[in-house]
Amino acid sequence: MGNRFAEKLLTFILDAVVITASFWIAFWLRYQSGLFLGTYAPESLGGSYLIPSTILTVIWLTLFFLTGLYRDWFKESRLDEFLVVSRTVLFGVFLLFVMASSDQWISFIKTGEIPDLFNHNQTGVVVVYGVVLLIATTLNRFVLHTTHVSLYKKGIGVRNLAIVGAHESADRLIREIGKHPELGYRFIGFIDQEKKENHAGYPILGKYEDIARLNKEKGVNGLVISHHTNSAKDIMNILNYCWDEKLTIYMEPSLMDVISGHLKTHDVCGVPLLVLLQDHMPSWEAQVKRLFDICISASMLIIGAPVWLLVAALVKATSKGPAVYSQERIGQNGKPFIMMKFRSMSVDAETKSGPAWATTNDPRVTPFGRFMRKTRLDEIPQLINVLKGEMSFVGPRPERQYFIDKLTVEIPWYIKRLKMKPGITGWAQVKHKYDETIEDVKTKVMYDLYYFENMSLLLDLKIIIQTVMVVFTGKGAK
């Protein structure tokens, strides 16, 4: 993990140096090299250019970050990286070109005089700057990529992988890892609950309960769960020892997992593998998402306070019991928290039946509670949970431990929901109705997994817009 961070930090620093140098090289070529005649040439490239140079460097680094140029490119080809760098640089240069030539285009509209863009001081240097920047950043990335590959082949900075399950199905992966040392993986042994002797010439490192120790002592920072260890119970046992560890957990998918397309696979040494417990949203997006949660939830609670007090009074007036109902739910990484809602059911709703999902025309729901469910007003107190960081605006609905224990047996991939922070609304909520049966839950889990694999600020915005539409149409309410 530390090696990967050091690589990204080095790439970031060298990008900053190369981008800054490109600015000064472009201005020297344009104004002082003598290659371009008939244009204004400043006497020196002094302090007056320091501020714009710094600003442009910050902008370029931000653009590189937003387009994913600081992810793990060691897994991908130089061509893939070159195409992304080129696309990013060309897009940025185009924006600079439009801004630099805006006065000429305005003049063209007014006078009809065709602009001489290349010979114009500002726009001409943008073209030169773009060419220099593209060459410099591409060359920088190529050198870094080549250096990384060379170091990996020598065993420097590699990731240590262990396979969970010492069986023949793992042999192909071991062979492929050995063929591609340049990808930065090194297989060091197996984790198995039963076997004690070596398998395929590699040691049995320990059992599930030894994962944390192996992570620290042996530097095991990647696990691959083999086909012979893919029951829901085994997966749960393995993950219980991995929640707090800095591990990448892969799993060999079944053919149906790949065909269904609900779960993304990652190519590791030519073998398609699922990635469990992975954070799919970049850290900067996660921070923006949290800032959005705080700002919007606080604003809604304050601005809508008179309405929420009126709703609470109506709950009290139309049925016996407290206005706000609280219940323990399971949050991110399996941590329990107390979730709040405006009470929509009678106070003794589950006294006789025990925990149960709502049904169509559920007699436990009060008349005003039915209206709140239809308009999603019952969810408003969860804005407090959002402020506290226990929930987010968008995410899978939090569930009770009772149902989680049942669902992890019925639905092997249900555990992936617990990696996400639960939300007030989610992809499943705008795509499907309230849960009534286990089949409804299975359908919603597939929607939640889709969100997990594709989560982004853009998808969150889409879900919020659709939620507003659901509130006004009453779609999915019971």
C-alpha positions as CSV (number, residue, x, y, z in Angstrom):
1,M,0.0,0.0,0.0
2,G,2.8,2.4,0.9
3,N,4.7,1.5,-2.2
4,R,1.7,2.3,-4.4
5,F,1.2,5.7,-2.6
6,A,4.9,6.5,-3.1
7,E,4.6,5.8,-6.8
8,K,1.6,8.1,-7.2
9,L,3.2,10.8,-5.1
10,L,6.4,10.6,-7.3
11,T,4.2,10.8,-10.4
12,F,2.4,13.8,-9.1
13,I,5.6,15.6,-8.2
14,L,7.2,14.9,-11.6
15,D,4.0,16.0,-13.4
16,A,4.2,19.3,-11.5
17,V,7.8,19.8,-12.6
18,V,7.1,18.8,-16.2
19,I,4.0,21.0,-16.5
20,T,5.8,24.0,-15.1
21,A,8.9,23.4,-17.3
22,S,6.6,23.1,-20.4
23,F,5.2,26.6,-19.7
24,W,8.7,28.2,-19.7
25,I,9.9,26.1,-22.7
26,A,6.8,27.1,-24.7
27,F,7.3,30.8,-24.0
28,W,11.0,30.6,-24.8
29,L,10.3,28.8,-28.1
30,R,7.5,31.2,-29.0
31,Y,9.1,34.5,-28.1
32,Q,12.9,34.2,-27.8
33,S,14.1,31.3,-29.9
34,G,13.7,33.2,-33.2
35,L,11.6,30.4,-34.7
36,F,8.6,32.7,-35.0
37,L,8.9,36.1,-36.7
38,G,6.8,39.2,-36.6
39,T,5.4,38.8,-33.1
40,Y,5.9,40.8,-29.9
41,A,8.8,39.3,-27.9
42,P,9.1,40.2,-24.2
43,E,12.6,41.1,-23.1
44,S,12.7,38.4,-20.4
45,L,10.5,35.6,-19.0
46,G,10.7,37.0,-15.5
47,G,8.5,37.3,-12.4
48,S,5.4,38.5,-14.4
49,Y,5.0,35.0,-15.7
50,L,5.5,33.2,-12.4
51,I,1.9,33.6,-11.2
52,P,0.2,32.4,-14.4
53,S,2.7,29.5,-14.6
54,T,1.8,28.4,-11.0
55,I,-1.9,28.8,-11.7
56,L,-1.8,26.7,-14.8
57,T,0.2,24.0,-13.1
58,V,-2.4,23.7,-10.4
59,I,-5.2,23.6,-13.0
60,W,-3.4,20.9,-15.0
61,L,-2.7,18.7,-11.9
62,T,-6.4,19.0,-10.9
63,L,-7.5,18.0,-14.4
64,F,-5.1,15.1,-14.4
65,F,-6.5,14.0,-11.0
66,L,-10.1,14.3,-12.2
67,T,-9.4,12.2,-15.3
68,G,-7.9,9.4,-13.3
69,L,-4.3,9.8,-14.2
70,Y,-3.2,9.0,-10.6
71,R,-4.8,5.6,-10.4
72,D,-2.8,2.3,-10.6
73,W,-1.5,2.6,-14.2
74,F,1.0,-0.2,-13.6
75,K,-1.8,-2.7,-14.4
76,E,-2.5,-1.2,-17.8
77,S,-0.5,-0.7,-21.0
78,R,1.6,2.3,-22.0
79,L,-0.8,2.8,-24.9
80,D,-3.8,3.1,-22.6
81,E,-2.1,5.6,-20.5
82,F,-0.9,7.6,-23.5
83,L,-4.4,7.8,-24.9
84,V,-5.8,9.2,-21.6
85,V,-2.9,11.7,-21.2
86,S,-3.4,12.8,-24.8
87,R,-7.1,13.2,-24.4
88,T,-6.7,15.2,-21.2
89,V,-4.0,17.5,-22.6
90,L,-5.9,18.2,-25.8
91,F,-9.1,19.0,-23.9
92,G,-7.2,21.4,-21.6
93,V,-5.4,23.1,-24.5
94,F,-8.6,23.5,-26.4
95,L,-10.1,25.3,-23.4
96,L,-7.0,27.6,-23.2
97,F,-7.2,28.2,-27.0
98,V,-10.8,29.2,-26.8
99,M,-10.1,31.6,-23.9
100,A,-7.0,33.1,-25.5
101,S,-8.7,33.7,-28.9
102,S,-12.0,34.9,-27.6
103,D,-11.3,38.6,-28.4
104,Q,-10.4,37.7,-32.0
105,W,-13.6,35.7,-32.5
106,I,-15.6,38.6,-31.1
107,S,-13.8,40.9,-33.6
108,F,-14.6,38.4,-36.4
109,I,-18.3,38.5,-35.5
110,K,-18.3,42.4,-35.5
111,T,-16.0,43.1,-38.5
112,G,-15.8,39.9,-40.5
113,E,-12.0,40.0,-40.4
114,I,-10.7,36.4,-40.3
115,P,-8.4,35.9,-37.3
116,D,-4.8,34.9,-37.7
117,L,-4.8,32.6,-34.7
118,F,-1.3,31.1,-34.9
119,N,0.5,34.4,-35.3
120,H,-1.5,36.1,-32.5
121,N,0.7,36.4,-29.4
122,Q,-1.7,34.7,-27.0
123,T,-3.2,32.0,-29.1
124,G,0.0,31.2,-30.9
125,V,1.8,30.4,-27.6
126,V,-1.1,28.2,-26.6
127,V,-0.5,26.0,-29.6
128,V,3.2,25.8,-28.9
129,Y,2.4,25.2,-25.2
130,G,0.0,22.3,-26.0
131,V,2.6,20.5,-28.3
132,V,5.4,20.9,-25.7
133,L,3.1,19.8,-22.8
134,L,1.8,16.7,-24.7
135,I,5.3,15.6,-25.6
136,A,6.7,16.3,-22.1
137,T,3.9,14.6,-20.1
138,T,3.8,11.6,-22.4
139,L,7.6,11.2,-22.1
140,N,7.4,11.6,-18.3
141,R,4.8,8.9,-18.0
142,F,6.6,6.6,-20.4
143,V,9.8,6.8,-18.4
144,L,8.0,6.3,-15.1
145,H,6.0,3.3,-16.4
146,T,9.1,1.7,-17.8
147,T,11.0,2.3,-14.5
148,H,8.1,0.7,-12.5
149,V,8.1,-2.4,-14.7
150,S,11.9,-2.7,-14.4
151,L,11.6,-2.5,-10.6
152,Y,8.8,-5.0,-10.5
153,K,10.8,-7.5,-12.5
154,K,13.5,-7.2,-9.9
155,G,11.0,-7.8,-7.1
156,I,11.0,-4.2,-5.8
157,G,7.7,-2.7,-4.7
158,V,5.6,-5.8,-5.6
159,R,2.3,-6.8,-4.0
160,N,2.3,-10.1,-2.1
161,L,-0.7,-12.3,-2.9
162,A,-2.0,-15.3,-1.0
163,I,-4.7,-17.6,-2.3
164,V,-7.5,-18.7,0.0
165,G,-8.0,-22.4,-0.7
166,A,-5.2,-24.7,-1.6
167,H,-6.8,-26.5,-4.5
168,E,-6.0,-27.3,-8.2
169,S,-8.2,-24.4,-9.3
170,A,-5.6,-22.0,-8.1
171,D,-2.8,-23.5,-10.1
172,R,-3.6,-21.5,-13.3
173,L,-3.5,-18.2,-11.4
174,I,-0.1,-19.2,-9.9
175,R,1.3,-19.9,-13.4
176,E,0.0,-16.6,-14.8
177,I,1.5,-14.6,-11.9
178,G,4.8,-16.2,-12.6
179,K,4.6,-15.3,-16.3
180,H,4.0,-11.6,-15.7
181,P,6.3,-10.3,-13.0
182,E,6.1,-6.8,-14.7
183,L,2.6,-6.4,-13.3
184,G,3.9,-6.2,-9.7
185,Y,2.3,-9.3,-8.2
186,R,4.1,-12.0,-6.3
187,F,2.4,-15.2,-5.0
188,I,3.8,-16.3,-1.6
189,G,1.5,-19.0,-0.4
190,F,-2.0,-20.3,0.6
191,I,-4.5,-19.7,3.4
192,D,-6.4,-22.9,4.1
193,Q,-8.6,-24.1,7.0
194,E,-7.7,-27.8,6.6
195,K,-4.5,-28.4,4.8
196,K,-1.2,-28.1,6.7
197,E,1.3,-29.4,4.1
198,N,2.6,-27.5,1.1
199,H,0.6,-27.3,-2.1
200,A,2.1,-26.8,-5.6
201,G,5.5,-26.1,-4.0
202,Y,4.2,-23.2,-1.9
203,P,3.6,-23.1,1.9
204,I,0.3,-23.0,3.8
205,L,0.7,-19.7,5.6
206,G,-2.2,-20.1,8.0
207,K,-6.0,-20.1,8.5
208,Y,-8.6,-17.4,8.2
209,E,-7.9,-16.1,11.7
210,D,-4.3,-15.6,10.7
211,I,-5.0,-13.0,7.9
212,A,-4.4,-10.0,10.1
213,R,-1.1,-11.4,11.3
214,L,0.0,-12.3,7.8
215,N,-0.9,-8.9,6.6
216,K,1.6,-7.4,9.1
217,E,4.3,-10.0,9.3
218,K,4.4,-11.4,5.8
219,G,3.3,-8.3,4.0
220,V,0.3,-10.1,2.5
221,N,-1.7,-7.2,0.9
222,G,-3.8,-9.2,-1.5
223,L,-6.1,-12.2,-1.2
224,V,-7.6,-14.3,-3.9
225,I,-10.6,-16.5,-2.9
226,S,-10.6,-19.6,-5.1
227,H,-13.6,-21.4,-6.6
228,H,-13.5,-24.1,-3.8
229,T,-14.0,-21.4,-1.1
230,N,-16.9,-19.5,-2.5
231,S,-19.9,-20.4,-0.3
232,A,-21.6,-17.6,1.4
233,K,-20.6,-18.9,4.9
234,D,-16.9,-19.2,3.9
235,I,-16.9,-15.7,2.4
236,M,-18.5,-14.2,5.5
237,N,-15.9,-16.0,7.7
238,I,-13.0,-14.6,5.5
239,L,-14.4,-11.1,5.4
240,N,-14.9,-11.0,9.1
241,Y,-11.1,-11.1,9.5
242,C,-10.6,-8.5,6.8
243,W,-12.8,-5.5,7.7
244,D,-10.0,-3.5,9.3
245,E,-7.1,-4.7,7.2
246,K,-5.5,-2.8,4.3
247,L,-6.1,-5.7,1.8
248,T,-7.3,-6.0,-1.7
249,I,-9.6,-9.1,-1.8
250,Y,-10.1,-10.8,-5.2
251,M,-12.4,-13.7,-5.9
252,E,-12.6,-16.0,-8.9
253,P,-16.1,-15.4,-10.4
254,S,-18.5,-18.0,-11.6
255,L,-19.5,-18.0,-15.2
256,M,-22.9,-16.6,-14.3
257,D,-21.3,-13.7,-12.4
258,V,-19.5,-12.6,-15.5
259,I,-22.4,-13.2,-17.9
260,S,-24.9,-11.3,-15.7
261,G,-22.7,-8.2,-15.8
262,H,-23.8,-7.1,-12.3
263,L,-20.3,-7.5,-10.9
264,K,-17.2,-6.0,-12.5
265,T,-14.2,-8.1,-13.0
266,H,-10.6,-6.9,-13.0
267,D,-7.9,-8.5,-15.1
268,V,-5.1,-9.8,-12.8
269,C,-2.3,-11.5,-14.8
270,G,-4.8,-12.5,-17.5
271,V,-7.3,-13.9,-15.1
272,P,-10.7,-12.1,-14.6
273,L,-11.3,-11.6,-10.8
274,L,-14.0,-9.9,-8.8
275,V,-12.8,-7.3,-6.2
276,L,-14.6,-7.4,-2.8
277,L,-14.7,-4.6,-0.3
278,Q,-13.2,-2.1,-2.8
279,D,-13.8,1.6,-2.5
280,H,-15.1,2.4,-6.1
281,M,-15.5,6.1,-5.5
282,P,-12.2,8.1,-5.7
283,S,-11.3,9.8,-2.4
284,W,-11.9,13.3,-3.8
285,E,-15.4,12.4,-4.8
286,A,-16.1,10.8,-1.4
287,Q,-15.0,14.0,0.2
288,V,-17.3,16.1,-2.0
289,K,-20.1,13.6,-1.3
290,R,-19.6,14.1,2.4
291,L,-19.5,17.9,2.1
292,F,-22.7,17.7,0.1
293,D,-24.3,15.5,2.7
294,I,-23.5,18.0,5.5
295,C,-24.5,21.1,3.6
296,I,-27.8,19.8,2.3
297,S,-28.9,17.9,5.4
298,A,-28.2,20.9,7.6
299,S,-30.0,23.3,5.2
300,M,-33.1,21.0,4.9
301,L,-33.3,20.6,8.7
302,I,-33.1,24.3,9.4
303,I,-35.2,25.7,6.5
304,G,-37.8,23.0,6.7
305,A,-38.0,23.0,10.6
306,P,-41.6,24.4,10.7
307,V,-42.8,21.7,8.3
308,W,-41.0,18.9,10.2
309,L,-42.5,20.1,13.5
310,L,-45.9,20.1,11.9
311,V,-45.4,16.5,10.6
312,A,-44.3,15.4,14.1
313,A,-47.4,17.0,15.6
314,L,-49.7,15.2,13.0
315,V,-48.0,11.8,13.8
316,K,-48.8,12.4,17.5
317,A,-52.3,13.6,16.8
318,T,-53.3,10.7,14.5
319,S,-52.0,7.7,16.5
320,K,-50.7,6.8,19.9
321,G,-47.0,6.7,20.5
322,P,-43.9,8.9,19.9
323,A,-43.5,11.0,16.8
324,V,-40.1,9.7,16.0
325,Y,-39.3,6.0,15.9
326,S,-35.7,4.8,16.4
327,Q,-34.2,1.4,15.7
328,E,-30.8,-0.2,15.5
329,R,-29.6,-0.7,12.0
330,I,-26.3,-1.9,10.6
331,G,-24.1,0.7,8.9
332,Q,-20.9,0.8,6.9
333,N,-18.5,-2.1,7.6
334,G,-21.0,-3.8,9.9
335,K,-21.1,-1.1,12.6
336,P,-24.5,-0.6,14.3
337,F,-26.2,2.8,14.7
338,I,-29.6,4.1,15.8
339,M,-31.6,5.2,12.8
340,M,-34.5,7.6,13.2
341,K,-37.8,7.9,11.2
342,F,-41.1,9.6,11.7
343,R,-43.3,6.7,13.0
344,S,-45.5,5.4,10.3
345,M,-46.7,2.2,12.0
346,S,-48.6,1.5,15.3
347,V,-46.4,1.3,18.3
348,D,-47.0,-2.5,18.8
349,A,-46.5,-3.3,15.1
350,E,-44.1,-6.2,15.6
351,T,-45.1,-7.3,19.1
352,K,-46.8,-10.4,17.8
353,S,-45.3,-11.0,14.4
354,G,-41.6,-10.2,15.2
355,P,-39.4,-8.6,12.6
356,A,-41.2,-8.6,9.2
357,W,-41.1,-6.6,5.9
358,A,-44.0,-4.3,5.0
359,T,-46.7,-5.7,2.7
360,T,-49.2,-4.2,0.3
361,N,-51.9,-2.4,2.3
362,D,-50.0,-3.4,5.5
363,P,-52.5,-3.1,8.4
364,R,-49.7,-2.0,10.8
365,V,-49.2,1.2,8.8
366,T,-51.3,4.2,10.1
367,P,-53.4,6.3,7.7
368,F,-51.0,9.3,8.1
369,G,-48.1,6.9,8.0
370,R,-49.2,5.7,4.6
371,F,-49.2,9.3,3.3
372,M,-45.7,9.8,4.8
373,R,-44.4,6.6,3.1
374,K,-45.8,7.7,-0.2
375,T,-44.1,11.1,0.0
376,R,-41.0,9.8,1.8
377,L,-41.6,12.3,4.7
378,D,-41.0,9.5,7.2
379,E,-37.3,9.5,6.2
380,I,-36.7,13.2,7.2
381,P,-35.3,12.5,10.7
382,Q,-32.5,10.5,9.0
383,L,-31.0,13.8,8.0
384,I,-29.7,13.8,11.6
385,N,-28.0,10.4,10.9
386,V,-26.5,12.0,7.7
387,L,-25.1,14.9,9.7
388,K,-23.6,12.5,12.2
389,G,-21.9,10.6,9.4
390,E,-23.8,7.4,10.0
391,M,-25.6,7.7,6.7
392,S,-25.4,9.5,3.4
393,F,-28.0,11.0,1.2
394,V,-27.4,8.2,-1.4
395,G,-26.6,4.6,-0.6
396,P,-28.3,1.3,0.1
397,R,-31.0,1.3,2.8
398,P,-29.7,0.2,6.2
399,E,-31.0,-3.2,7.4
400,R,-31.4,-4.9,10.8
401,Q,-29.0,-7.5,11.9
402,Y,-31.8,-10.1,12.0
403,F,-32.4,-9.7,8.3
404,I,-28.7,-9.5,7.4
405,D,-28.1,-12.8,9.1
406,K,-30.8,-14.4,6.9
407,L,-29.9,-12.5,3.7
408,T,-26.2,-13.4,3.8
409,V,-27.2,-17.0,3.6
410,E,-29.7,-16.5,0.8
411,I,-27.7,-13.9,-1.2
412,P,-23.9,-14.5,-1.2
413,W,-23.1,-11.0,-2.5
414,Y,-25.2,-9.2,0.1
415,I,-22.1,-8.7,2.2
416,K,-20.8,-6.1,-0.3
417,R,-23.6,-3.8,0.7
418,L,-22.0,-3.4,4.1
419,K,-19.0,-1.8,2.5
420,M,-21.1,1.2,1.6
421,K,-22.4,3.9,3.9
422,P,-26.2,3.4,4.0
423,G,-28.4,6.1,2.5
424,I,-31.8,7.8,2.7
425,T,-32.4,7.0,-0.9
426,G,-30.6,4.8,-3.4
427,W,-30.6,3.2,-6.9
428,A,-32.7,0.3,-5.5
429,Q,-35.3,2.7,-4.0
430,V,-35.9,4.6,-7.3
431,K,-35.9,1.4,-9.3
432,H,-38.0,-0.9,-7.1
433,K,-40.8,-0.9,-4.6
434,Y,-40.8,-1.5,-0.9
435,D,-39.5,-5.0,0.2
436,E,-42.3,-7.5,0.7
437,T,-40.6,-10.8,-0.1
438,I,-37.1,-12.3,-0.3
439,E,-37.4,-11.9,-4.1
440,D,-37.9,-8.2,-3.7
441,V,-34.8,-8.0,-1.5
442,K,-32.7,-10.0,-4.1
443,T,-33.8,-7.6,-6.8
444,K,-32.8,-4.7,-4.7
445,V,-29.5,-6.2,-3.8
446,M,-28.7,-6.4,-7.5
447,Y,-29.5,-2.7,-7.9
448,D,-27.4,-1.9,-4.9
449,L,-24.5,-3.9,-6.3
450,Y,-24.8,-2.0,-9.6
451,Y,-24.6,1.3,-7.6
452,F,-21.6,-0.1,-5.7
453,E,-19.7,-0.9,-8.9
454,N,-20.6,2.4,-10.6
455,M,-20.9,4.9,-7.7
456,S,-20.0,8.5,-8.7
457,L,-21.2,12.0,-8.0
458,L,-23.0,12.0,-11.4
459,L,-24.9,8.8,-10.5
460,D,-25.8,10.3,-7.0
461,L,-27.2,13.3,-8.7
462,K,-29.3,11.1,-11.1
463,I,-30.6,9.2,-8.1
464,I,-31.6,12.4,-6.2
465,I,-33.4,13.8,-9.2
466,Q,-35.3,10.5,-9.6
467,T,-36.1,10.4,-5.9
468,V,-37.7,13.9,-6.2
469,M,-39.8,12.5,-9.1
470,V,-40.8,9.5,-6.9
471,V,-41.9,11.8,-4.1
472,F,-44.2,13.7,-6.4
473,T,-45.6,10.6,-8.2
474,G,-45.7,8.2,-5.2
475,K,-44.0,5.5,-7.3
476,G,-43.0,2.4,-5.3
477,A,-44.8,3.5,-2.1
478,K,-47.0,1.2,-0.1
